[in-house]
Amino acid sequence: MSNDIKEIQTASASESIFIDENELVARLKISRGSIINHRKAGKLPFVKLGRRVLYHWATVETALLRQQQNGGAQ
């Protein structure tokens, strides 16, 4: 299997995963407090399972791109 196909499969798999707050902090390079504020403001979609808060990465990317296209307005 070529490297290109492996990269596409890896990218597809990583887009369909749920990540925790620490991983989101690492990917977006913003503080945990900023993530919490954006989540409470409805700017970041999330799923809460018990006490755990998880983020579907592809959905987060879509939400951020939508905000970018709207100039930050919801």
C-alpha angles and dihedrals in degrees: 000000000000123000091244092059091047090051092050092049091048091048092049092049093048092051093057096053133098117234132195129237094268092055091047090052089052094047097045096034093222131120125273088242091057091051091051091048092050091047092051090047090055094246095117120052114221144168122225118208109181104306094338120100115203132184127209100224098211091050091048090052091050092050092049092048090049090053090049092052091048093049092251095306120124 
